[in-house]
Amino acid sequence: MGTFFQRHEAVREWGCVFGGILLYAMSLNLFLAGNDIAAGGLAGVATVLSRLIPLRISVLILLMNLPLLAISLAVRGWRFTRNTLVGSLLYSLLVEATSFLPTMTSDPLVATVFGGAMYGGGMALLVLGNGSTGGTDLVNRLLVSRFPGTSVGKMSLLVDGAVVIFAMAVFGNIEVGLYAILTIFVCSAFADKALLGFEQGNVCLIITSKDPKEVSAPLLAMLHRAVTKLDGVGMYTGAGRSVLLAAVKPSETPKVKKALSQVDPEAFVVVIPASEMLGGNFKSLKIATMRP
């Protein structure tokens, strides 16, 4: 039974990796490459070089990945490099396999939005599948291992920024770089949404000296949201306080403020954004865990 679940998990992960790389390749061929948008990564470098060298983008990506994989194998070993090797080869293959697709739009802004969203979807799937296409992701990991004081996020910003500057220099067009930066932003935002979920909300912490039942009553009656009471102590006065916790949708937050202003104008309220809320009157936790 354990072996079955392990195999099932492996199939799920590789399915995510394949789907993510396919979205990468389609985004490149449908929106980005045809509009000279080099949104970071080796795909961005290849997009620029394909205008200078008579080689296909898929071939350029593969040729640039090979030395990086060799360095990774020498520095980090086979176990670290194995999955990245498969991902990088599959990426080049799928970029070539989807190269027949036409560029969907000549409007760079439209290409930026849809290409960035598709790229972000691919990124989310790769994260869920614990996969990698090599490229600048591999460069980032190798550089971070060499300079451990720098975070992966900062290193990624530096490397992708260098690719964008390279594209602007070669194409002699600042707008190309601006569209690339916007694409990276859309990609990151969409990937975050896909990974963190769309069931966003606010957590309201209400510190009150009044009867907690009296304060929570309008929230229970008007919003039909659960309220949890915690016991707190004011460290300056030493007086006991009730801390009420209520999770609500963003659109319900003004109603919470209005209700509290009527029942306890002296309450201290902290509104904390929550990236995702599951269970209770929100999305079922069982449904959320079915997501890849």
C-alpha positions in Angstrom: 0.0 0.0 0.0 2.8 2.4 0.9 4.5 1.7 -2.5 1.3 2.4 -4.3 0.9 5.9 -2.7 4.6 6.6 -3.3 4.1 5.8 -7.0 0.9 7.8 -7.1 2.7 10.8 -5.6 5.6 10.4 -8.1 3.1 10.4 -11.0 1.4 13.5 -9.7 4.7 15.3 -9.3 5.9 14.4 -12.8 2.5 15.3 -14.2 2.9 18.8 -12.6 6.4 19.1 -14.0 5.3 18.2 -17.5 2.3 20.5 -17.4 4.5 23.4 -16.0 7.1 23.0 -18.7 4.5 22.8 -21.4 3.0 26.1 -20.2 6.5 27.6 -20.2 7.0 26.5 -23.8 3.6 27.6 -25.0 4.0 31.0 -23.3 7.3 31.5 -25.1 6.0 30.6 -28.5 2.5 32.0 -28.3 3.3 35.4 -26.7 6.8 36.3 -25.7 9.4 35.3 -28.4 7.4 36.7 -31.3 7.2 40.1 -29.5 10.9 40.2 -28.5 10.0 40.0 -24.8 13.0 38.5 -22.9 11.4 38.0 -19.5 14.5 36.6 -17.7 15.8 33.1 -17.7 17.7 31.3 -20.5 14.6 31.5 -22.6 15.0 35.3 -22.5 18.7 35.1 -23.4 17.8 32.6 -26.2 15.1 35.0 -27.5 17.7 37.7 -27.9 20.4 35.5 -29.3 18.0 34.0 -31.9 17.9 37.5 -33.5 21.7 37.4 -33.8 22.6 33.8 -34.4 20.8 31.5 -37.0 19.8 28.9 -34.4 16.4 28.0 -33.0 15.5 29.0 -29.5 15.1 25.4 -28.4 18.7 24.7 -29.5 20.1 27.8 -27.9 18.4 26.9 -24.5 19.8 23.4 -24.7 23.3 24.6 -25.6 23.3 27.1 -22.7 22.0 24.5 -20.3 24.6 21.9 -21.0 27.6 23.7 -19.3 25.4 24.7 -16.4 24.4 21.1 -15.9 28.1 20.0 -16.1 29.0 22.6 -13.4 26.1 21.5 -11.3 27.1 17.8 -11.5 30.7 18.7 -10.5 29.7 21.0 -7.7 26.5 19.6 -6.3 26.5 16.0 -7.5 24.2 13.7 -9.4 21.3 13.7 -7.0 21.0 17.4 -7.2 21.4 17.5 -10.9 19.3 14.5 -12.0 15.8 16.1 -12.0 17.1 19.3 -13.4 18.7 17.4 -16.3 15.4 15.8 -17.1 13.5 19.1 -16.8 16.0 21.0 -19.0 15.9 18.4 -21.8 12.1 18.2 -21.7 12.0 22.0 -21.8 14.0 22.2 -25.0 12.0 19.4 -26.5 8.7 21.0 -25.8 9.8 24.5 -26.9 10.7 22.8 -30.2 7.5 20.7 -30.3 5.4 23.9 -29.9 7.4 26.1 -32.2 4.8 25.7 -34.9 2.3 27.7 -32.8 1.7 31.2 -34.2 2.3 34.3 -32.2 -1.2 35.1 -30.9 -0.9 38.9 -30.8 1.4 41.7 -32.0 0.4 43.9 -29.1 3.3 43.6 -26.6 1.0 44.7 -23.7 -1.5 41.8 -24.4 1.5 39.5 -24.9 2.9 40.6 -21.6 -0.3 39.9 -19.6 -1.2 36.6 -21.2 2.3 35.4 -21.6 3.1 36.3 -18.0 0.0 34.6 -16.7 0.7 31.4 -18.6 4.4 31.5 -17.5 3.2 32.0 -13.9 0.9 29.0 -14.1 3.8 26.9 -15.3 6.0 28.2 -12.5 3.3 27.2 -9.9 3.0 23.7 -11.4 6.8 23.3 -11.3 6.9 24.3 -7.7 4.1 21.8 -6.9 6.0 19.1 -8.7 9.4 20.1 -7.2 10.8 20.4 -10.7 13.2 22.7 -12.5 14.0 23.5 -16.1 17.6 24.4 -15.3 18.6 27.7 -16.8 18.9 30.7 -14.5 17.1 28.7 -11.7 20.1 26.5 -11.7 22.4 29.5 -11.9 20.7 31.0 -8.9 21.1 27.9 -6.8 24.7 27.5 -7.7 25.5 31.1 -7.0 23.6 31.0 -3.7 25.7 27.9 -2.7 28.8 30.0 -3.6 27.5 33.2 -1.8 25.4 31.9 1.0 24.7 35.4 2.4 22.5 36.2 -0.6 18.9 34.9 -0.8 17.6 33.0 -3.8 15.1 35.8 -4.3 17.7 38.5 -4.5 19.9 36.4 -6.7 17.0 35.7 -9.1 16.3 39.4 -9.2 20.0 40.2 -10.2 20.2 37.4 -12.8 16.8 38.2 -14.4 17.7 41.9 -14.3 20.9 41.2 -16.2 18.9 39.4 -18.9 16.5 42.3 -19.3 19.4 44.8 -19.5 21.0 42.5 -22.1 17.8 42.5 -24.2 17.5 46.3 -24.1 21.1 46.7 -25.2 20.8 44.3 -28.1 17.4 45.4 -29.3 18.2 49.1 -28.6 14.8 49.6 -27.2 13.9 50.5 -23.6 10.3 49.5 -24.1 11.3 45.9 -24.7 12.9 45.8 -21.2 9.9 47.5 -19.6 7.5 44.9 -21.1 9.9 42.2 -19.9 9.8 43.6 -16.3 6.0 43.8 -16.5 5.9 40.1 -17.7 8.0 39.0 -14.7 5.7 40.9 -12.3 2.6 39.3 -13.9 4.2 35.9 -13.8 5.1 36.2 -10.1 1.7 37.5 -9.1 -0.1 34.8 -10.9 2.2 32.1 -9.5 1.6 33.4 -6.0 -2.1 33.4 -6.5 -2.1 29.8 -7.9 0.1 28.5 -5.0 -1.4 30.5 -2.1 -5.0 30.2 -3.3 -7.8 32.6 -4.3 -9.7 32.4 -1.0 -8.2 35.5 0.5 -9.6 37.3 3.5 -8.8 39.2 6.6 -8.3 38.1 10.2 -9.7 40.6 12.7 -8.1 40.6 16.2 -10.4 42.5 18.5 -9.1 43.4 22.0 -11.9 44.5 24.3 -12.6 45.1 28.0 -16.3 44.6 27.5 -18.3 41.4 27.7 -17.1 39.3 24.8 -20.5 37.9 24.2 -21.9 41.4 23.7 -19.1 42.4 21.4 -19.3 39.2 19.3 -23.1 39.1 19.0 -23.4 41.5 16.0 -20.7 39.7 14.2 -22.4 36.3 14.7 -25.8 37.7 13.8 -24.9 40.0 10.8 -22.0 38.1 9.1 -22.7 34.6 10.3 -19.0 34.2 10.9 -17.5 32.2 13.8 -15.7 34.2 16.5 -13.1 32.7 18.8 -12.4 34.1 22.3 -8.9 34.2 23.6 -7.8 35.4 27.1 -5.3 38.2 27.2 -3.6 40.5 29.7 -2.5 44.1 29.2 1.2 44.1 30.2 1.2 47.7 31.1 -1.9 47.7 33.3 -2.0 44.0 34.2 -5.8 44.1 33.5 -7.5 41.1 31.8 -8.7 41.6 28.3 -10.7 39.4 25.9 -9.2 38.9 22.4 -11.7 38.0 19.8 -10.6 36.4 16.5 -12.8 36.6 13.5 -11.9 35.6 9.9 -14.0 37.4 7.3 -13.9 38.2 3.6 -12.4 41.5 2.5 -15.8 42.8 1.6 -17.1 42.1 5.1 -14.3 44.0 6.9 -16.1 47.4 6.7 -19.2 45.8 8.3 -17.0 44.5 11.2 -15.7 48.0 11.8 -19.1 49.5 11.7 -20.5 46.9 14.1 -17.6 47.4 16.5 -18.0 51.2 16.4 -21.5 50.8 17.7 -20.9 48.1 20.4 -17.5 49.0 21.6 -15.9 52.2 20.2 -12.9 51.8 22.6 -12.0 48.4 21.2 -8.5 47.9 19.8 -8.7 46.2 16.4 -5.9 44.7 14.2 -6.9 43.6 10.6 -4.4 41.1 9.2 -4.5 40.1 5.5 -4.7 36.3 5.1 -3.5 34.8 1.8 -5.9 31.9 2.1 -8.7 30.7 4.5 -10.0 27.2 4.6 -12.6 25.3 6.6 -15.6 26.6 8.4 -17.8 28.8 6.2 -15.0 29.1 3.7 -13.7 26.6 1.1 -13.5 23.1 2.4 -10.1 21.9 3.5 -10.7 18.6 1.8 -11.3 20.3 -1.5 -8.2 22.5 -1.1 -5.9 19.5 -0.4 -7.1 17.9 -3.6 -5.3 20.7 -5.5 -2.0 19.3 -7.0 
